[in-house]
Amino acid sequence: MARVRYIGGEPVTVPELGDREVQPDQVVDVPDDRFDGYVCQPQAWEPVQEPQDKPEPALAKRTKGRDL
C-alpha cells in the first residue's frame, strides 16, 4: 500500500476508501495501483510513501545450443 496526505482545507469523504472521512493533514493508505490517481491532484493530495517496487520475475537463463 502507498500513503498519501490530504492537504485540502475541509474534511472529505472518499468513496474509494469505503466512504471514509479524511481530515486535513491526515495520512491514509491507498492501493498502489491508485496512487497516481491521488497525487495527480496536487491541490488536495501529496505523496508520503510511494508504491513499493515489485520485484521483476527472474529471467530464465538461456543457454545457446551448439551445432554438432
PDB file of N, H, CA, C and O in Angstrom:
ATOM      1  N   MET A   1       0.828  -1.178   0.000  1.00  0.00           N
ATOM      2  CA  MET A   1       0.000   0.000   0.000  1.00  0.00           C
ATOM      3  C   MET A   1       0.879   1.249   0.000  1.00  0.00           C
ATOM      4  O   MET A   1       1.932   1.295   0.635  1.00  0.00           O
ATOM      5  N   ALA A   2       0.420   2.238  -0.717  1.00  0.00           N
ATOM      6  H   ALA A   2      -0.436   2.201  -1.233  1.00  0.00           H
ATOM      7  CA  ALA A   2       1.085   3.533  -0.741  1.00  0.00           C
ATOM      8  C   ALA A   2       0.401   4.439   0.287  1.00  0.00           C
ATOM      9  O   ALA A   2      -0.665   4.112   0.810  1.00  0.00           O
ATOM     10  N   ARG A   3       1.027   5.570   0.561  1.00  0.00           N
ATOM     11  H   ARG A   3       1.892   5.835   0.136  1.00  0.00           H
ATOM     12  CA  ARG A   3       0.450   6.503   1.535  1.00  0.00           C
ATOM     13  C   ARG A   3       0.431   7.907   0.940  1.00  0.00           C
ATOM     14  O   ARG A   3       1.375   8.335   0.276  1.00  0.00           O
ATOM     15  N   VAL A   4      -0.669   8.610   1.198  1.00  0.00           N
ATOM     16  H   VAL A   4      -1.436   8.262   1.737  1.00  0.00           H
ATOM     17  CA  VAL A   4      -0.818   9.996   0.756  1.00  0.00           C
ATOM     18  C   VAL A   4      -1.372  10.832   1.904  1.00  0.00           C
ATOM     19  O   VAL A   4      -2.014  10.310   2.816  1.00  0.00           O
ATOM     20  N   ARG A   5      -1.112  12.143   1.845  1.00  0.00           N
ATOM     21  H   ARG A   5      -0.591  12.567   1.104  1.00  0.00           H
ATOM     22  CA  ARG A   5      -1.629  13.070   2.856  1.00  0.00           C
ATOM     23  C   ARG A   5      -2.653  13.976   2.184  1.00  0.00           C
ATOM     24  O   ARG A   5      -2.415  14.524   1.108  1.00  0.00           O
ATOM     25  N   TYR A   6      -3.789  14.117   2.840  1.00  0.00           N
ATOM     26  H   TYR A   6      -3.982  13.671   3.714  1.00  0.00           H
ATOM     27  CA  TYR A   6      -4.813  15.028   2.348  1.00  0.00           C
ATOM     28  C   TYR A   6      -4.457  16.433   2.804  1.00  0.00           C
ATOM     29  O   TYR A   6      -4.314  16.677   4.002  1.00  0.00           O
ATOM     30  N   ILE A   7      -4.313  17.362   1.861  1.00  0.00           N
ATOM     31  H   ILE A   7      -4.429  17.164   0.888  1.00  0.00           H
ATOM     32  CA  ILE A   7      -3.908  18.725   2.209  1.00  0.00           C
ATOM     33  C   ILE A   7      -4.999  19.745   1.909  1.00  0.00           C
ATOM     34  O   ILE A   7      -4.740  20.948   1.902  1.00  0.00           O
ATOM     35  N   GLY A   8      -6.219  19.268   1.660  1.00  0.00           N
ATOM     36  H   GLY A   8      -6.429  18.291   1.665  1.00  0.00           H
ATOM     37  CA  GLY A   8      -7.340  20.176   1.435  1.00  0.00           C
ATOM     38  C   GLY A   8      -7.715  20.905   2.716  1.00  0.00           C
ATOM     39  O   GLY A   8      -7.209  20.586   3.793  1.00  0.00           O
ATOM     40  N   GLY A   9      -8.590  21.869   2.597  1.00  0.00           N
ATOM     41  H   GLY A   9      -9.001  22.128   1.722  1.00  0.00           H
ATOM     42  CA  GLY A   9      -8.967  22.708   3.728  1.00  0.00           C
ATOM     43  C   GLY A   9     -10.097  22.172   4.584  1.00  0.00           C
ATOM     44  O   GLY A   9     -10.239  22.585   5.735  1.00  0.00           O
ATOM     45  N   GLU A  10     -10.909  21.259   4.053  1.00  0.00           N
ATOM     46  H   GLU A  10     -10.793  20.924   3.118  1.00  0.00           H
ATOM     47  CA  GLU A  10     -12.053  20.722   4.791  1.00  0.00           C
ATOM     48  C   GLU A  10     -12.057  19.200   4.690  1.00  0.00           C
ATOM     49  O   GLU A  10     -11.505  18.645   3.740  1.00  0.00           O
ATOM     50  N   PRO A  11     -12.669  18.520   5.652  1.00  0.00           N
ATOM     51  CA  PRO A  11     -12.764  17.059   5.571  1.00  0.00           C
ATOM     52  C   PRO A  11     -13.492  16.635   4.292  1.00  0.00           C
ATOM     53  O   PRO A  11     -14.394  17.326   3.818  1.00  0.00           O
ATOM     54  N   VAL A  12     -13.082  15.486   3.745  1.00  0.00           N
ATOM     55  H   VAL A  12     -12.349  14.926   4.131  1.00  0.00           H
ATOM     56  CA  VAL A  12     -13.739  14.934   2.561  1.00  0.00           C
ATOM     57  C   VAL A  12     -14.086  13.475   2.819  1.00  0.00           C
ATOM     58  O   VAL A  12     -13.425  12.791   3.600  1.00  0.00           O
ATOM     59  N   THR A  13     -15.132  13.014   2.150  1.00  0.00           N
ATOM     60  H   THR A  13     -15.669  13.569   1.516  1.00  0.00           H
ATOM     61  CA  THR A  13     -15.482  11.605   2.183  1.00  0.00           C
ATOM     62  C   THR A  13     -14.947  10.981   0.908  1.00  0.00           C
ATOM     63  O   THR A  13     -15.210  11.474  -0.189  1.00  0.00           O
ATOM     64  N   VAL A  14     -14.191   9.890   1.050  1.00  0.00           N
ATOM     65  H   VAL A  14     -13.977   9.490   1.941  1.00  0.00           H
ATOM     66  CA  VAL A  14     -13.555   9.248  -0.092  1.00  0.00           C
ATOM     67  C   VAL A  14     -14.233   7.895  -0.330  1.00  0.00           C
ATOM     68  O   VAL A  14     -13.954   6.931   0.382  1.00  0.00           O
ATOM     69  N   PRO A  15     -15.122   7.819  -1.330  1.00  0.00           N
ATOM     70  CA  PRO A  15     -15.834   6.570  -1.603  1.00  0.00           C
ATOM     71  C   PRO A  15     -14.897   5.385  -1.850  1.00  0.00           C
ATOM     72  O   PRO A  15     -15.184   4.265  -1.427  1.00  0.00           O
ATOM     73  N   GLU A  16     -13.782   5.634  -2.534  1.00  0.00           N
ATOM     74  H   GLU A  16     -13.549   6.544  -2.878  1.00  0.00           H
ATOM     75  CA  GLU A  16     -12.840   4.558  -2.851  1.00  0.00           C
ATOM     76  C   GLU A  16     -12.244   3.924  -1.593  1.00  0.00           C
ATOM     77  O   GLU A  16     -11.778   2.785  -1.628  1.00  0.00           O
ATOM     78  N   LEU A  17     -12.260   4.655  -0.500  1.00  0.00           N
ATOM     79  H   LEU A  17     -12.639   5.581  -0.471  1.00  0.00           H
ATOM     80  CA  LEU A  17     -11.725   4.139   0.760  1.00  0.00           C
ATOM     81  C   LEU A  17     -12.845   3.694   1.689  1.00  0.00           C
ATOM     82  O   LEU A  17     -12.702   3.737   2.911  1.00  0.00           O
ATOM     83  N   GLY A  18     -13.965   3.263   1.104  1.00  0.00           N
ATOM     84  H   GLY A  18     -14.081   3.228   0.111  1.00  0.00           H
ATOM     85  CA  GLY A  18     -15.086   2.776   1.905  1.00  0.00           C
ATOM     86  C   GLY A  18     -15.874   3.906   2.544  1.00  0.00           C
ATOM     87  O   GLY A  18     -16.334   3.777   3.678  1.00  0.00           O
ATOM     88  N   ASP A  19     -16.034   5.012   1.827  1.00  0.00           N
ATOM     89  H   ASP A  19     -15.660   5.117   0.905  1.00  0.00           H
ATOM     90  CA  ASP A  19     -16.741   6.196   2.339  1.00  0.00           C
ATOM     91  C   ASP A  19     -16.113   6.751   3.611  1.00  0.00           C
ATOM     92  O   ASP A  19     -16.795   7.306   4.473  1.00  0.00           O
ATOM     93  N   ARG A  20     -14.825   6.591   3.704  1.00  0.00           N
ATOM     94  H   ARG A  20     -14.271   6.140   3.005  1.00  0.00           H
ATOM     95  CA  ARG A  20     -14.094   7.085   4.875  1.00  0.00           C
ATOM     96  C   ARG A  20     -13.971   8.599   4.815  1.00  0.00           C
ATOM     97  O   ARG A  20     -13.700   9.165   3.756  1.00  0.00           O
ATOM     98  N   GLU A  21     -14.170   9.252   5.957  1.00  0.00           N
ATOM     99  H   GLU A  21     -14.389   8.792   6.817  1.00  0.00           H
ATOM    100  CA  GLU A  21     -13.959  10.692   6.041  1.00  0.00           C
ATOM    101  C   GLU A  21     -12.485  10.939   6.342  1.00  0.00           C
ATOM    102  O   GLU A  21     -11.928  10.386   7.291  1.00  0.00           O
ATOM    103  N   VAL A  22     -11.871  11.770   5.528  1.00  0.00           N
ATOM    104  H   VAL A  22     -12.323  12.219   4.757  1.00  0.00           H
ATOM    105  CA  VAL A  22     -10.451  12.086   5.679  1.00  0.00           C
ATOM    106  C   VAL A  22     -10.336  13.554   6.090  1.00  0.00           C
ATOM    107  O   VAL A  22     -10.914  14.439   5.460  1.00  0.00           O
ATOM    108  N   GLN A  23      -9.586  13.786   7.146  1.00  0.00           N
ATOM    109  H   GLN A  23      -9.116  13.067   7.658  1.00  0.00           H
ATOM    110  CA  GLN A  23      -9.400  15.123   7.706  1.00  0.00           C
ATOM    111  C   GLN A  23      -8.194  15.806   7.077  1.00  0.00           C
ATOM    112  O   GLN A  23      -7.282  15.130   6.601  1.00  0.00           O
ATOM    113  N   PRO A  24      -8.173  17.154   7.069  1.00  0.00           N
ATOM    114  CA  PRO A  24      -6.990  17.864   6.589  1.00  0.00           C
ATOM    115  C   PRO A  24      -5.737  17.416   7.340  1.00  0.00           C
ATOM    116  O   PRO A  24      -5.763  17.231   8.556  1.00  0.00           O
ATOM    117  N   ASP A  25      -4.655  17.247   6.608  1.00  0.00           N
ATOM    118  H   ASP A  25      -4.634  17.398   5.620  1.00  0.00           H
ATOM    119  CA  ASP A  25      -3.351  16.816   7.107  1.00  0.00           C
ATOM    120  C   ASP A  25      -3.325  15.357   7.562  1.00  0.00           C
ATOM    121  O   ASP A  25      -2.365  14.938   8.208  1.00  0.00           O
ATOM    122  N   GLN A  26      -4.349  14.582   7.243  1.00  0.00           N
ATOM    123  H   GLN A  26      -5.129  14.923   6.718  1.00  0.00           H
ATOM    124  CA  GLN A  26      -4.381  13.169   7.610  1.00  0.00           C
ATOM    125  C   GLN A  26      -3.691  12.335   6.536  1.00  0.00           C
ATOM    126  O   GLN A  26      -3.855  12.588   5.343  1.00  0.00           O
ATOM    127  N   VAL A  27      -2.923  11.345   6.964  1.00  0.00           N
ATOM    128  H   VAL A  27      -2.790  11.139   7.933  1.00  0.00           H
ATOM    129  CA  VAL A  27      -2.254  10.414   6.058  1.00  0.00           C
ATOM    130  C   VAL A  27      -3.101   9.150   5.975  1.00  0.00           C
ATOM    131  O   VAL A  27      -3.530   8.607   6.994  1.00  0.00           O
ATOM    132  N   VAL A  28      -3.338   8.686   4.739  1.00  0.00           N
ATOM    133  H   VAL A  28      -2.990   9.127   3.912  1.00  0.00           H
ATOM    134  CA  VAL A  28      -4.134   7.475   4.543  1.00  0.00           C
ATOM    135  C   VAL A  28      -3.398   6.519   3.605  1.00  0.00           C
ATOM    136  O   VAL A  28      -2.603   6.937   2.763  1.00  0.00           O
ATOM    137  N   ASP A  29      -3.681   5.240   3.771  1.00  0.00           N
ATOM    138  H   ASP A  29      -4.327   4.901   4.455  1.00  0.00           H
ATOM    139  CA  ASP A  29      -3.163   4.207   2.879  1.00  0.00           C
ATOM    140  C   ASP A  29      -4.083   4.093   1.679  1.00  0.00           C
ATOM    141  O   ASP A  29      -5.306   4.093   1.820  1.00  0.00           O
ATOM    142  N   VAL A  30      -3.492   3.995   0.496  1.00  0.00           N
ATOM    143  H   VAL A  30      -2.499   3.995   0.381  1.00  0.00           H
ATOM    144  CA  VAL A  30      -4.257   3.814  -0.740  1.00  0.00           C
ATOM    145  C   VAL A  30      -3.631   2.654  -1.511  1.00  0.00           C
ATOM    146  O   VAL A  30      -2.438   2.388  -1.366  1.00  0.00           O
ATOM    147  N   PRO A  31      -4.420   1.966  -2.322  1.00  0.00           N
ATOM    148  CA  PRO A  31      -3.852   0.878  -3.120  1.00  0.00           C
ATOM    149  C   PRO A  31      -2.732   1.397  -4.035  1.00  0.00           C
ATOM    150  O   PRO A  31      -2.838   2.484  -4.602  1.00  0.00           O
ATOM    151  N   ASP A  32      -1.673   0.615  -4.168  1.00  0.00           N
ATOM    152  H   ASP A  32      -1.587  -0.269  -3.708  1.00  0.00           H
ATOM    153  CA  ASP A  32      -0.544   1.019  -5.001  1.00  0.00           C
ATOM    154  C   ASP A  32      -0.979   1.423  -6.404  1.00  0.00           C
ATOM    155  O   ASP A  32      -0.474   2.401  -6.956  1.00  0.00           O
ATOM    156  N   ASP A  33      -1.909   0.679  -6.979  1.00  0.00           N
ATOM    157  H   ASP A  33      -2.320  -0.116  -6.531  1.00  0.00           H
ATOM    158  CA  ASP A  33      -2.311   0.963  -8.352  1.00  0.00           C
ATOM    159  C   ASP A  33      -3.184   2.214  -8.470  1.00  0.00           C
ATOM    160  O   ASP A  33      -3.490   2.630  -9.587  1.00  0.00           O
ATOM    161  N   ARG A  34      -3.590   2.817  -7.372  1.00  0.00           N
ATOM    162  H   ARG A  34      -3.341   2.479  -6.464  1.00  0.00           H
ATOM    163  CA  ARG A  34      -4.390   4.044  -7.382  1.00  0.00           C
ATOM    164  C   ARG A  34      -3.598   5.271  -6.916  1.00  0.00           C
ATOM    165  O   ARG A  34      -4.123   6.385  -6.913  1.00  0.00           O
ATOM    166  N   PHE A  35      -2.348   5.070  -6.528  1.00  0.00           N
ATOM    167  H   PHE A  35      -1.921   4.166  -6.531  1.00  0.00           H
ATOM    168  CA  PHE A  35      -1.503   6.151  -6.018  1.00  0.00           C
ATOM    169  C   PHE A  35      -1.473   7.346  -6.975  1.00  0.00           C
ATOM    170  O   PHE A  35      -1.642   8.488  -6.548  1.00  0.00           O
ATOM    171  N   ASP A  36      -1.258   7.084  -8.264  1.00  0.00           N
ATOM    172  H   ASP A  36      -1.120   6.157  -8.611  1.00  0.00           H
ATOM    173  CA  ASP A  36      -1.179   8.176  -9.237  1.00  0.00           C
ATOM    174  C   ASP A  36      -2.475   8.967  -9.323  1.00  0.00           C
ATOM    175  O   ASP A  36      -2.451  10.166  -9.602  1.00  0.00           O
ATOM    176  N   GLY A  37      -3.600   8.313  -9.088  1.00  0.00           N
ATOM    177  H   GLY A  37      -3.620   7.339  -8.861  1.00  0.00           H
ATOM    178  CA  GLY A  37      -4.888   8.996  -9.126  1.00  0.00           C
ATOM    179  C   GLY A  37      -5.056  10.016  -8.006  1.00  0.00           C
ATOM    180  O   GLY A  37      -5.854  10.946  -8.123  1.00  0.00           O
ATOM    181  N   TYR A  38      -4.319   9.843  -6.939  1.00  0.00           N
ATOM    182  H   TYR A  38      -3.671   9.087  -6.844  1.00  0.00           H
ATOM    183  CA  TYR A  38      -4.361  10.816  -5.838  1.00  0.00           C
ATOM    184  C   TYR A  38      -3.349  11.932  -6.063  1.00  0.00           C
ATOM    185  O   TYR A  38      -3.701  13.110  -6.011  1.00  0.00           O
ATOM    186  N   VAL A  39      -2.092  11.566  -6.312  1.00  0.00           N
ATOM    187  H   VAL A  39      -1.806  10.609  -6.354  1.00  0.00           H
ATOM    188  CA  VAL A  39      -1.056  12.592  -6.396  1.00  0.00           C
ATOM    189  C   VAL A  39      -1.138  13.433  -7.665  1.00  0.00           C
ATOM    190  O   VAL A  39      -0.425  14.429  -7.786  1.00  0.00           O
ATOM    191  N   CYS A  40      -1.994  13.050  -8.614  1.00  0.00           N
ATOM    192  H   CYS A  40      -2.573  12.241  -8.516  1.00  0.00           H
ATOM    193  CA  CYS A  40      -2.191  13.910  -9.792  1.00  0.00           C
ATOM    194  C   CYS A  40      -3.110  15.081  -9.439  1.00  0.00           C
ATOM    195  O   CYS A  40      -3.403  15.918 -10.292  1.00  0.00           O
ATOM    196  N   GLN A  41      -3.565  15.140  -8.185  1.00  0.00           N
ATOM    197  H   GLN A  41      -3.327  14.460  -7.492  1.00  0.00           H
ATOM    198  CA  GLN A  41      -4.394  16.232  -7.682  1.00  0.00           C
ATOM    199  C   GLN A  41      -3.602  16.985  -6.605  1.00  0.00           C
ATOM    200  O   GLN A  41      -3.945  16.911  -5.425  1.00  0.00           O
ATOM    201  N   PRO A  42      -2.551  17.705  -6.998  1.00  0.00           N
ATOM    202  CA  PRO A  42      -1.651  18.311  -6.007  1.00  0.00           C
ATOM    203  C   PRO A  42      -2.300  19.355  -5.117  1.00  0.00           C
ATOM    204  O   PRO A  42      -1.731  19.708  -4.083  1.00  0.00           O
ATOM    205  N   GLN A  43      -3.467  19.861  -5.480  1.00  0.00           N
ATOM    206  H   GLN A  43      -3.928  19.574  -6.319  1.00  0.00           H
ATOM    207  CA  GLN A  43      -4.164  20.811  -4.619  1.00  0.00           C
ATOM    208  C   GLN A  43      -4.851  20.104  -3.453  1.00  0.00           C
ATOM    209  O   GLN A  43      -5.280  20.752  -2.498  1.00  0.00           O
ATOM    210  N   ALA A  44      -4.956  18.766  -3.529  1.00  0.00           N
ATOM    211  H   ALA A  44      -4.607  18.240  -4.304  1.00  0.00           H
ATOM    212  CA  ALA A  44      -5.662  18.025  -2.486  1.00  0.00           C
ATOM    213  C   ALA A  44      -4.817  16.941  -1.811  1.00  0.00           C
ATOM    214  O   ALA A  44      -5.025  16.645  -0.634  1.00  0.00           O
ATOM    215  N   TRP A  45      -3.873  16.350  -2.537  1.00  0.00           N
ATOM    216  H   TRP A  45      -3.705  16.591  -3.493  1.00  0.00           H
ATOM    217  CA  TRP A  45      -3.116  15.213  -2.003  1.00  0.00           C
ATOM    218  C   TRP A  45      -1.629  15.380  -2.273  1.00  0.00           C
ATOM    219  O   TRP A  45      -1.228  15.921  -3.303  1.00  0.00           O
ATOM    220  N   GLU A  46      -0.810  14.904  -1.320  1.00  0.00           N
ATOM    221  H   GLU A  46      -1.137  14.465  -0.483  1.00  0.00           H
ATOM    222  CA  GLU A  46       0.627  14.873  -1.560  1.00  0.00           C
ATOM    223  C   GLU A  46       1.160  13.494  -1.200  1.00  0.00           C
ATOM    224  O   GLU A  46       0.640  12.847  -0.290  1.00  0.00           O
ATOM    225  N   PRO A  47       2.187  13.041  -1.901  1.00  0.00           N
ATOM    226  CA  PRO A  47       2.732  11.710  -1.620  1.00  0.00           C
ATOM    227  C   PRO A  47       3.451  11.673  -0.273  1.00  0.00           C
ATOM    228  O   PRO A  47       4.102  12.638   0.126  1.00  0.00           O
ATOM    229  N   VAL A  48       3.322  10.558   0.406  1.00  0.00           N
ATOM    230  H   VAL A  48       2.793   9.774   0.082  1.00  0.00           H
ATOM    231  CA  VAL A  48       4.044  10.322   1.650  1.00  0.00           C
ATOM    232  C   VAL A  48       4.955   9.114   1.461  1.00  0.00           C
ATOM    233  O   VAL A  48       6.140   9.161   1.789  1.00  0.00           O
ATOM    234  N   GLN A  49       4.393   8.043   0.933  1.00  0.00           N
ATOM    235  H   GLN A  49       3.430   8.005   0.666  1.00  0.00           H
ATOM    236  CA  GLN A  49       5.165   6.830   0.649  1.00  0.00           C
ATOM    237  C   GLN A  49       4.693   6.290  -0.689  1.00  0.00           C
ATOM    238  O   GLN A  49       3.535   5.901  -0.843  1.00  0.00           O
ATOM    239  N   GLU A  50       5.595   6.269  -1.647  1.00  0.00           N
ATOM    240  H   GLU A  50       6.536   6.584  -1.522  1.00  0.00           H
ATOM    241  CA  GLU A  50       5.241   5.792  -2.973  1.00  0.00           C
ATOM    242  C   GLU A  50       5.039   4.282  -2.960  1.00  0.00           C
ATOM    243  O   GLU A  50       5.483   3.595  -2.040  1.00  0.00           O
ATOM    244  N   PRO A  51       4.363   3.772  -3.991  1.00  0.00           N
ATOM    245  CA  PRO A  51       4.164   2.316  -4.062  1.00  0.00           C
ATOM    246  C   PRO A  51       5.504   1.594  -4.025  1.00  0.00           C
ATOM    247  O   PRO A  51       6.508   2.081  -4.543  1.00  0.00           O
ATOM    248  N   GLN A  52       5.493   0.433  -3.407  1.00  0.00           N
ATOM    249  H   GLN A  52       4.677   0.037  -2.986  1.00  0.00           H
ATOM    250  CA  GLN A  52       6.702  -0.381  -3.344  1.00  0.00           C
ATOM    251  C   GLN A  52       6.959  -0.996  -4.708  1.00  0.00           C
ATOM    252  O   GLN A  52       6.041  -1.487  -5.364  1.00  0.00           O
ATOM    253  N   ASP A  53       8.207  -0.966  -5.124  1.00  0.00           N
ATOM    254  H   ASP A  53       8.954  -0.567  -4.591  1.00  0.00           H
ATOM    255  CA  ASP A  53       8.555  -1.608  -6.390  1.00  0.00           C
ATOM    256  C   ASP A  53       8.421  -3.112  -6.216  1.00  0.00           C
ATOM    257  O   ASP A  53       8.978  -3.707  -5.293  1.00  0.00           O
ATOM    258  N   LYS A  54       7.680  -3.694  -7.112  1.00  0.00           N
ATOM    259  H   LYS A  54       7.228  -3.211  -7.861  1.00  0.00           H
ATOM    260  CA  LYS A  54       7.537  -5.140  -7.070  1.00  0.00           C
ATOM    261  C   LYS A  54       8.732  -5.740  -7.795  1.00  0.00           C
ATOM    262  O   LYS A  54       9.114  -5.264  -8.864  1.00  0.00           O
ATOM    263  N   PRO A  55       9.319  -6.771  -7.227  1.00  0.00           N
ATOM    264  CA  PRO A  55      10.472  -7.367  -7.902  1.00  0.00           C
ATOM    265  C   PRO A  55      10.048  -7.963  -9.247  1.00  0.00           C
ATOM    266  O   PRO A  55       8.997  -8.592  -9.374  1.00  0.00           O
ATOM    267  N   GLU A  56      10.894  -7.743 -10.225  1.00  0.00           N
ATOM    268  H   GLU A  56      11.748  -7.233 -10.121  1.00  0.00           H
ATOM    269  CA  GLU A  56      10.603  -8.313 -11.535  1.00  0.00           C
ATOM    270  C   GLU A  56      10.877  -9.807 -11.494  1.00  0.00           C
ATOM    271  O   GLU A  56      11.786 -10.259 -10.798  1.00  0.00           O
ATOM    272  N   PRO A  57      10.082 -10.578 -12.247  1.00  0.00           N
ATOM    273  CA  PRO A  57      10.325 -12.017 -12.250  1.00  0.00           C
ATOM    274  C   PRO A  57      11.723 -12.311 -12.786  1.00  0.00           C
ATOM    275  O   PRO A  57      12.207 -11.647 -13.702  1.00  0.00           O
ATOM    276  N   ALA A  58      12.343 -13.298 -12.209  1.00  0.00           N
ATOM    277  H   ALA A  58      11.949 -13.838 -11.465  1.00  0.00           H
ATOM    278  CA  ALA A  58      13.690 -13.664 -12.647  1.00  0.00           C
ATOM    279  C   ALA A  58      13.637 -14.143 -14.087  1.00  0.00           C
ATOM    280  O   ALA A  58      12.744 -14.893 -14.482  1.00  0.00           O
ATOM    281  N   LEU A  59      14.591 -13.703 -14.843  1.00  0.00           N
ATOM    282  H   LEU A  59      15.317 -13.094 -14.523  1.00  0.00           H
ATOM    283  CA  LEU A  59      14.655 -14.131 -16.233  1.00  0.00           C
ATOM    284  C   LEU A  59      15.187 -15.551 -16.290  1.00  0.00           C
ATOM    285  O   LEU A  59      16.134 -15.906 -15.588  1.00  0.00           O
ATOM    286  N   ALA A  60      14.573 -16.341 -17.120  1.00  0.00           N
ATOM    287  H   ALA A  60      13.804 -16.053 -17.689  1.00  0.00           H
ATOM    288  CA  ALA A  60      15.054 -17.708 -17.298  1.00  0.00           C
ATOM    289  C   ALA A  60      16.425 -17.655 -17.963  1.00  0.00           C
ATOM    290  O   ALA A  60      16.644 -16.900 -18.910  1.00  0.00           O
ATOM    291  N   LYS A  61      17.313 -18.447 -17.466  1.00  0.00           N
ATOM    292  H   LYS A  61      17.135 -19.061 -16.697  1.00  0.00           H
ATOM    293  CA  LYS A  61      18.639 -18.486 -18.077  1.00  0.00           C
ATOM    294  C   LYS A  61      18.522 -19.137 -19.437  1.00  0.00           C
ATOM    295  O   LYS A  61      17.895 -20.184 -19.599  1.00  0.00           O
ATOM    296  N   ARG A  62      19.124 -18.511 -20.384  1.00  0.00           N
ATOM    297  H   ARG A  62      19.634 -17.660 -20.253  1.00  0.00           H
ATOM    298  CA  ARG A  62      19.106 -19.063 -21.734  1.00  0.00           C
ATOM    299  C   ARG A  62      20.491 -19.592 -22.052  1.00  0.00           C
ATOM    300  O   ARG A  62      21.503 -18.930 -21.822  1.00  0.00           O
ATOM    301  N   THR A  63      20.507 -20.770 -22.571  1.00  0.00           N
ATOM    302  H   THR A  63      19.685 -21.308 -22.757  1.00  0.00           H
ATOM    303  CA  THR A  63      21.790 -21.332 -22.991  1.00  0.00           C
ATOM    304  C   THR A  63      21.777 -21.446 -24.494  1.00  0.00           C
ATOM    305  O   THR A  63      20.761 -21.774 -25.107  1.00  0.00           O
ATOM    306  N   LYS A  64      22.886 -21.179 -25.055  1.00  0.00           N
ATOM    307  H   LYS A  64      23.711 -20.913 -24.557  1.00  0.00           H
ATOM    308  CA  LYS A  64      22.996 -21.227 -26.508  1.00  0.00           C
ATOM    309  C   LYS A  64      23.372 -22.648 -26.906  1.00  0.00           C
ATOM    310  O   LYS A  64      24.393 -23.187 -26.478  1.00  0.00           O
ATOM    311  N   GLY A  65      22.530 -23.233 -27.728  1.00  0.00           N
ATOM    312  H   GLY A  65      21.700 -22.796 -28.076  1.00  0.00           H
ATOM    313  CA  GLY A  65      22.795 -24.610 -28.167  1.00  0.00           C
ATOM    314  C   GLY A  65      23.960 -24.654 -29.139  1.00  0.00           C
ATOM    315  O   GLY A  65      24.219 -23.692 -29.861  1.00  0.00           O
ATOM    316  N   ARG A  66      24.648 -25.765 -29.149  1.00  0.00           N
ATOM    317  H   ARG A  66      24.437 -26.547 -28.562  1.00  0.00           H
ATOM    318  CA  ARG A  66      25.763 -25.922 -30.053  1.00  0.00           C
ATOM    319  C   ARG A  66      25.354 -26.847 -31.191  1.00  0.00           C
ATOM    320  O   ARG A  66      24.669 -27.850 -30.992  1.00  0.00           O
ATOM    321  N   ASP A  67      25.787 -26.486 -32.368  1.00  0.00           N
ATOM    322  H   ASP A  67      26.344 -25.671 -32.530  1.00  0.00           H
ATOM    323  CA  ASP A  67      25.557 -27.369 -33.509  1.00  0.00           C
ATOM    324  C   ASP A  67      26.614 -28.478 -33.454  1.00  0.00           C
ATOM    325  O   ASP A  67      27.805 -28.211 -33.291  1.00  0.00           O
ATOM    326  N   LEU A  68      26.167 -29.686 -33.589  1.00  0.00           N
ATOM    327  H   LEU A  68      25.200 -29.903 -33.721  1.00  0.00           H
ATOM    328  CA  LEU A  68      27.125 -30.795 -33.583  1.00  0.00           C
ATOM    329  C   LEU A  68      27.403 -31.283 -34.962  1.00  0.00           C
ATOM    330  O   LEU A  68      28.188 -32.214 -35.141  1.00  0.00           O
TER     331      LEU A  68
END
